[in-house]
Amino acid sequence: MAAQQIRPRTTVIVAISADGKIADRERSAARFSSPRDRAHLEAQIAQTDAALLGAGTLRAYHTSLPITNPEYINQRRDRGQPPQPVQIVCSASGNLDPAWRFFSQPFPRWLLTSPDKALRWQDTDAFDSIMTADYPFDWSKILQQLAALGIQRLAILGGGQLIGALMSQNLIDELWLTLCPLILGGENAPTAVEGAGFWAENAKSLQLLSVDPVGDEIFLHYRVQH
Ligand SMILES: NC(=O)c1ccc[n+]([C@@H]2O[C@H](COP(=O)([O-])OP(=O)(O)OC[C@H]3O[C@@H](n4cnc5c(N)ncnc54)[C@H](OP(=O)(O)O)[C@@H]3O)[C@@H](O)[C@H]2O)c1
């Protein structure tokens, strides 16, 4: 039997509408969750060594979420972690705009892209580190490389394409879904897990770890059963 490969523990953290959408049909920045949910997102990211986001998510928001709560920063220091997790952008095309606010936010930035697209970024100071992988990305290998770089806990911030790719390769361990009180509807609005999807008999099954209704939102914590 092949030895189990070492990779980071992966946790998806997303807000979904009551009909399972993560954004509207224009794939605009999703800002439908409450301040309580944004605090929850920061609390979850603060537990990790790095956060991974798809280029589509960065194109929608132009930002990511730095840790600002001093309590979390102190806890990170006590655990021997740097104040901010690394923000890793995954972009096969490398087509990102260095004028976005993301590039001046106070956290380390890494880029994961294909070798030819890395050239554009190599002589800039936009990213602290550039990882390359041939397309289609072999996520199992990429996660092993992240583990070798000291990333033990990885937050997956979305969007649906990125989560779909990782889910299809059985590389997601846990999900935090915040079920928000709205319906977005429509076939063009993305769900939390895009890509080809799974047949019912091969659906990923989940174990409910906790459920916490707060106001009109419900915080759901699941473990993926591998
Ligand atoms: N509700 C929430 O909590 C939440 C969270 C995050 C995002 N969102 C929403 O989700 C939408 C974006 O999601 P999305 O599914 O369209 O995009 P996404 O997954 O964020 O990004 C897709 C892009 O990321 C890169 N990428 C993703 N997976 C890849 C893979 N396996 N291999 C290589 N490259 C990969 C590619 O970049 P290139 O095109 O550069 O090659 C791809 O086009 C936005 O509307 C955003 O507001 C919502």
The ligand as an SDF file (V2000), in Angstrom:
LIG
                    3D

 48 52  0  0  0  0  0  0  0  0999 V2000
  -19.9090   33.5180   -0.6070 N   0  0  0  0  0  0  0  0  0  0  0  0
  -18.6220   33.3110   -0.3590 C   0  0  0  0  0  0  0  0  0  0  0  0
  -18.2260   33.0200    0.7860 O   0  0  0  0  0  0  0  0  0  0  0  0
  -17.6420   33.4220   -1.4680 C   0  0  0  0  0  0  0  0  0  0  0  0
  -16.2970   33.0750   -1.2670 C   0  0  0  0  0  0  0  0  0  0  0  0
  -15.4030   33.1620   -2.3300 C   0  0  0  0  0  0  0  0  0  0  0  0
  -15.8670   33.5840   -3.5720 C   0  0  0  0  0  0  0  0  0  0  0  0
  -17.1640   33.9020   -3.7290 N   0  0  0  0  0  0  0  0  0  0  0  0
  -17.6640   34.3110   -5.0480 C   0  0  0  0  0  0  0  0  0  0  0  0
  -17.3270   33.3210   -5.9730 O   0  0  0  0  0  0  0  0  0  0  0  0
  -17.1300   33.9080   -7.2450 C   0  0  0  0  0  0  0  0  0  0  0  0
  -15.8170   33.3900   -7.8010 C   0  0  0  0  0  0  0  0  0  0  0  0
  -15.8590   31.9900   -7.8100 O   0  0  0  0  0  0  0  0  0  0  0  0
  -15.4770   31.1800   -9.1170 P   0  0  0  0  0  0  0  0  0  0  0  0
  -15.8730   29.7680   -8.8910 O   0  0  0  0  0  0  0  0  0  0  0  0
  -16.0080   31.9200  -10.2820 O   0  0  0  0  0  0  0  0  0  0  0  0
  -13.9160   31.3370   -9.1800 O   0  0  0  0  0  0  0  0  0  0  0  0
  -12.6490   30.9010   -8.2830 P   0  0  0  0  0  0  0  0  0  0  0  0
  -12.6710   29.4670   -7.9530 O   0  0  0  0  0  0  0  0  0  0  0  0
  -12.4650   31.8950   -7.1930 O   0  0  0  0  0  0  0  0  0  0  0  0
  -11.5160   31.2110   -9.3460 O   0  0  0  0  0  0  0  0  0  0  0  0
  -11.4740   30.5580  -10.5740 C   0  0  0  0  0  0  0  0  0  0  0  0
  -10.1340   30.8660  -11.1640 C   0  0  0  0  0  0  0  0  0  0  0  0
   -9.1080   30.4910  -10.2460 O   0  0  0  0  0  0  0  0  0  0  0  0
   -8.1300   29.7450  -10.9070 C   0  0  0  0  0  0  0  0  0  0  0  0
   -8.3560   28.3470  -10.5840 N   0  0  0  0  0  0  0  0  0  0  0  0
   -9.3210   27.8190   -9.7920 C   0  0  0  0  0  0  0  0  0  0  0  0
   -9.1940   26.4950   -9.7240 N   0  0  0  0  0  0  0  0  0  0  0  0
   -8.1390   26.1740  -10.4930 C   0  0  0  0  0  0  0  0  0  0  0  0
   -7.5110   24.9670  -10.8160 C   0  0  0  0  0  0  0  0  0  0  0  0
   -7.9600   23.7940  -10.3500 N   0  0  0  0  0  0  0  0  0  0  0  0
   -6.4430   24.9820  -11.6250 N   0  0  0  0  0  0  0  0  0  0  0  0
   -5.9960   26.1480  -12.1060 C   0  0  0  0  0  0  0  0  0  0  0  0
   -6.5580   27.3500  -11.8470 N   0  0  0  0  0  0  0  0  0  0  0  0
   -7.6060   27.3470  -11.0490 C   0  0  0  0  0  0  0  0  0  0  0  0
   -8.3410   30.0230  -12.3860 C   0  0  0  0  0  0  0  0  0  0  0  0
   -7.7190   31.2750  -12.5840 O   0  0  0  0  0  0  0  0  0  0  0  0
   -7.3160   31.8850  -14.0060 P   0  0  0  0  0  0  0  0  0  0  0  0
   -8.6100   32.2600  -14.6540 O   0  0  0  0  0  0  0  0  0  0  0  0
   -6.4800   33.0500  -13.6630 O   0  0  0  0  0  0  0  0  0  0  0  0
   -6.5780   30.8170  -14.7250 O   0  0  0  0  0  0  0  0  0  0  0  0
   -9.8620   30.1060  -12.4420 C   0  0  0  0  0  0  0  0  0  0  0  0
  -10.3680   30.7760  -13.5600 O   0  0  0  0  0  0  0  0  0  0  0  0
  -17.1640   35.3980   -7.0520 C   0  0  0  0  0  0  0  0  0  0  0  0
  -18.4120   35.8580   -7.4840 O   0  0  0  0  0  0  0  0  0  0  0  0
  -17.0520   35.5890   -5.5510 C   0  0  0  0  0  0  0  0  0  0  0  0
  -17.7750   36.7110   -5.0930 O   0  0  0  0  0  0  0  0  0  0  0  0
  -18.0520   33.8350   -2.7090 C   0  0  0  0  0  0  0  0  0  0  0  0
  1  2  1  0
  2  3  2  0
  2  4  1  0
  4  5  1  0
  4 48  2  0
  5  6  2  0
  6  7  1  0
  7  8  2  0
  8  9  1  0
  8 48  1  0
  9 10  1  0
  9 46  1  0
 10 11  1  0
 11 12  1  0
 11 44  1  0
 12 13  1  0
 13 14  1  0
 14 15  2  0
 14 16  1  0
 14 17  1  0
 17 18  1  0
 18 19  2  0
 18 20  1  0
 18 21  1  0
 21 22  1  0
 22 23  1  0
 23 24  1  0
 23 42  1  0
 24 25  1  0
 25 26  1  0
 25 36  1  0
 26 27  1  0
 26 35  1  0
 27 28  2  0
 28 29  1  0
 29 30  1  0
 29 35  2  0
 30 31  1  0
 30 32  2  0
 32 33  1  0
 33 34  2  0
 34 35  1  0
 36 37  1  0
 36 42  1  0
 37 38  1  0
 38 39  2  0
 38 40  1  0
 38 41  1  0
 42 43  1  0
 44 45  1  0
 44 46  1  0
 46 47  1  0
M  CHG  2   8   1  16  -1
M  END
$$$$
